[in-house]
C-alpha cells in the first residue's frame, strides 16, 4: 500500500464542513467503543450494523457517507483488537492499550464512494451530505500514474498548517539498485546517530534541541493568553506548527538516511531495541525521543523490502561490553567512550558495538526483517 499526500485548498466554509465530518467520525468511533464496553458488540460485524442505526437515530451522523461511518467503526475495532492481542502477549500496565474515548480526532476516512477524482487529478469532489465539495490538490506526486480503481481509501487530515488529502493506493512498490556486495552493522546512539561496523558515523541532528528555544517561546505565548479566547487559539496554532516542523524534519532525516544505507549495502544488521522501555529513563527520554530510532528502523525495513535487501535485527545485549576481537567482556559505564581490552584491541565503543552487531547478524537464525523472509521464500 502506497500513501500519497496532497495539500488541500478551498474556501473557509468548506473547511468547516471538513471539521464537521471529522467530528462525526469521532462520534461514531466513541459510540463504537461504548458499545463494546457495554458488551453489546462482540465483533466488527456488530459495529457495522450499528453504523446504520446511528445514522437513522442522529440526523447529523447521516450526513457522513455509509462507508465513511464504517471506516470510523473499523478504527474503533482496530484499537479493540490491539488490546486483545496485547493481553494475549501478557503485556500489563499502560502499554496494554485499553481502548479510550477520542477527544481530538483529526481525520476522516472514506472508502470507495462519496468522492470523485477529477480527470486531471488536480482536484477531488466529496459527494456526501457534509457539503465539503471540491478541494484543489497541490503536491509533488502525480496521481496519473495510477488507475482510479487502485485508490482504496481517501483520508482527510487536519494539521496545524492546514488540511491534507491522503490517497491509499494498492500497489507493490519495487525498485532496483546495483548489488554492492557489502554487509554492515549499525549501532545507534545519542552522541552520534549511528556508527557502522566500518567506523563511519552519521551525526545526530537533534532537531528538538535545535528548535527548543522557539518551542518554549511559543509555549509561553500560549500560557499568557486567556483560555477560550481567539488569541490563545492563534497561539496554539503557532505552537502546533513548531512541533509539526520538528516532526517532519525527523521523518525526512530517517527516510533519506535509511534509503542511503539500504542502497549502499546488500545486508544491514541493526539493534532490536525496545524504545518504549528505554524512554522510561527520565534523564535520557527527551534525547532518545529526539533521535527517533524506531522511525529509522521502520524505514530501514521498508526500503529493504522495496530494494530486495536483507535486513536483520539482533539482540543488542552486551554488544558494547564484549570485545569484537577476542570476545572478552569489558565492563564500562556510559561515560567511557573508548573500548580497551587486554588483547590489545582499542577503538571507539560504538564502533566495537557495531562490529559485534554485524557478527551476531551474520550468524543469527532469529528475528529478521520482512525483506529477509521475502528473499528466503523466493
N, C-alpha and C positions, 0 to 999 in steps of 0.2 A: 504494500500500500504506500502510495506516494502522496504527500500533502503539499499543496501549493497554496501560498497565501498572497492576497492582494489587498491593498488599501481601498476602502470604500469611500466614495464621495456622493453626498446627497444633501437635501435640504434639512434644516433642523427638525421639522415636523416628522420627517421620515426616520430620523434617528430616535425620536421619541417613540415611534412605532416599534423600532427595534428593541428599545428598553422595555416596552410593554410585553413584547414576545418573550424576552428573557425572564421577566417576572412570572409569566405564565409557565414557562419551563421550570422555574424554581418551585412554583406552586405544585405542579404535577409530581416533581421529584419528592418533595416533602410529604405530600399526601401518600405517595407510594411507601415511603419509609414508615409513616404512621400506620398504614395498613398492615405492613409486615410486623411491626411491634405489637399490634393488637391481635396477631395470629390469624388474620383473615386472608393473608396472601402466602401461599406455600411455594409458589413458582413464578417464573416470568409470565406465564400464560394468564395467571390470575390478575397481575398488574395490567396486562394488555386489555383485559376485559373491562377493568375499571376505568381505563382512559376514556372509553366511550360514555360510560355512566357519568363521569365528572363533566364531560362536555355537555351532557344533557342537563345536569343539575346547575351548572355555573355558566352563565352566558359569556363571561369573559374568557373562560377556558375554551369555548367553542371557536373563538377567533383563531386559535392556533391550529394548523393542519393536523390531520389524524396521525400521519406518520411522525410529525414533529413531537406530538404528545407521546407516542410510543417510544421515540428515541429518548425522551426525558425519563420515562419509566425504566428504560434499559440502563440508563446511568445509575438509577437507584438500585436496580437489581445487581449491577456490577459491583457496587460497594458492599452489598449484602453477601455476594459470592466470595469476595475477597475476605470478608470477615469469617465466613465458614472455613475457607482454606487456611487462614492463619490459626484458627482454633485447632484444626486437624494437625497442623505442624507443631502445636504445643507452644505457640507464641503467647506471652502473657503481658499484662500491663497496657500502657497506652499504644504500644505497637500493634496490638491485635486489631485495631481499627474498627471499633464498633460504629455502625452507621449513625450519623448525626444529621440533624436538620441543617440545610444550607441557608445561610443568611445573606450571602453576597454573590449570587450567581452572575457570571459574566459572559455566558454564551448560550446560544440556542442552536440546535442541530436539526437539519431537515434531511430526509432520506431522498427518495427518487421523485417525489412530487412536490407541489406547492412552490416550485421555482422553475424558471425557464431562462436558459442562457442565450444571449444574442448571437446572431450568426457570425459577427466579427469578434466574438469572445471578449468584448471590451465592456460589457455591462450584463447585469443579471436582474431579472424581474421576479419578485416574490408575490405569488398569486393567492395567498391565504387571506383571511379576513382581518389580519392585523393592520393592513394598509401600509406596508413598507414600500411597495412599489419598486421602481427601477433604481438600482445603485450602479454608479460608474466604478469600474475597476482599474486600478493602476498598480503595476508590478513589473518585475524584470523577467518573469517566466511567461511562456507563450502557451496558452491553452489549445491552440490549433493543432498541436502535436497529438492530441488525444481525442477520441470519439466521445460524444455525449453519454453513450451507454457505459463508458468506463468510469464516469463520475458516480460514485456510490453514495456519497454524502456531501452536503454543503453545510458549513458551520459559520454562523455569525458570531464574532468575538468582539467584546468591548474591552479596550485597553485605555491607559492613561492618555495616550496621544491620539485616540480616535477609534474608529471601527474598522474591522478587517473581515474579509470573506475567505474562508478556507475551503478548498476542494480536496476531498479524499478520493484519489484516483486508483483504481485497481490495475496495477501494472508491476511487473517484476523488473526492478532496476538492476541491470548487469552492465558492467564496464570492463574493458580490457586494459591491462598495463603490462609492459615487458617484465619478464621474470628477472629478478636481481640475484637470486641465489644467496641472499643474506638472511641471517637469523639474529634476532635482537631481543634483549631482555630490558624491561623498563622498571625503574624504582622511582615512584612518585614521592615528593616531599614538599616541605614548606619553604626551605631555603631556595631550592630550585624546583621548578615544576616537575621535571623528571630528569634522571640521569640514566643513560643507557649503558649496556654492557661494553660498549666501545669507549666509554669515558666521556662521550659527548653530553652536553647538558642543554636543557631548554629553560630559559629564565621564567620565573613565576611573575606574571603581570600584575597581580594584586590589584584588581580593578576596584574592589570595595575600599581598600586602604587609600587608593589614589583619589577616589571620589567622596571620601568620608567627610571632608570639610564642607562640601556643597550639600551633602545629605543632612548634616547637623544643622546647617543654616536653614534649609528648607523645613526641617522638623521644628525648629524654634518658631518659624513663621506660622506654622500650623497651631502651635501651642498658644500663641499670643492672640489668635483670633477667637471671637465669641462663637460658642457652639451653636450650630444651626444657621449661621449667617452665610451670606454669599461669599464674603471674603475668605472665610475658612474653607469653603468648598473650592475656591480657586487655589488656595494654598495647598490643599490636599492634591489637587491635580498636578501642581508643580512637583510636589514630593513624589507622587507616583511616577512621573516622567523620569526623575532622577534614578529611582530604583529600576525602572524599565530599561534605561540605558545600560546600567551595570549588568543586568541580566542578559541583554543582547550581546554585550561585549564578551561575557563568559562563554556564551553559546558559540559565537563566531570564532573565538580562540580555540575552543575544543574541536570544532568541525575542521578548521584549517590544519591544526596540528595533527589530529587523528588521521586525516586523509594523507598528509605528508608522510607520516610514519608507515601507514599501510602500503602506499605505493612505492616506498623505498626499501621494503623488506618483504620476503616471502613468508616468514614465520615471526610472529610477535608474541612474546610472553610477558605477562604483566601480573600484578598482585591481585588476589581475590580479596579485596578489602571490604570490611563491613563498616561503611562510613557512618551509618546510624549509631554504631557503638562508639566510634572514635569521637564524635561530636559531643559525647557526654563529658569529655574533659573540658570544663568551662574555660580553662586557660587558653586552649587552642581551638575552641569551637569556631570562633569567627574566622580564623585563618584557614581552617580546614574547609569551611563552607565557601570561603572566597576562592580557594584553589579549584573547587568543583571537579574533584577526582572522578566521581561517579559518572558525571556527564561525559567526561573524556573517555571513560571505559565504554559507555554506551555507543559512542560514535566509532570507537575502535572496532567493536564487534559488528557494527552496521556496515562500515566500509570494508571490513574483512569479508563480509558476505557479498557485497557489491563487486569487489575486485577478485573474489575467489582466493583470498589469502587465509592462512591458518592463524587463528588467534587462540591462545591458551592462557587460562587463569590458574595460578598456582597459590598454594597456601603461603602467606608471607611470614609465617612464624620463624624467628631466629635467622632471617636472611641477612640482617645487619650484624649479627653476632658471630656467625660461622665464617671461618676463613675460606675464601674461594680457592686458595692454593692447596691447603692441606686438610681442611675440614675441621680444624680445631675451633672450639667455641671460645671466643674472646669477648668477655663481658665488658660493656661500655655504656655510659649514660648518653642521654640525648645531646649533651653539650660536647661530647667527644666526637669530633668530625673526621678524625683520621683513624683508619684501621691499621694496627700494628700487631703482627703476630711473631711468635718465636721462630717460625720457619723463615723469617726474613721478608715476608710479604708486607708491604707498606703502600697504602693507597687511600683515596677518599672513601669514607664509609658507604656512601651511596653508590659509588662505582663497584665496591665489593658486593653490596647487596644486589645490584643489577646482574652481576655475573652469577651469583647464586640463584637468582630467579630464573635466569636463562638455563642453567644446568638442571634445575628442577623441571622446567617446562619440557626440555628435550627428553627426559626420562619419565615423564608423567603418563599415567593412564587414567587420571581422574577427570575433573571438570575441564571441559574445553569449550571454546566459543562455538556459536552456531555455524560459522563458516567451516570449522573443522569437521563437524558432523556431516555437513553437506558434501565435503570433499571425500570423506570416508564412504558415505552412501553411494557416491557417484562411481 
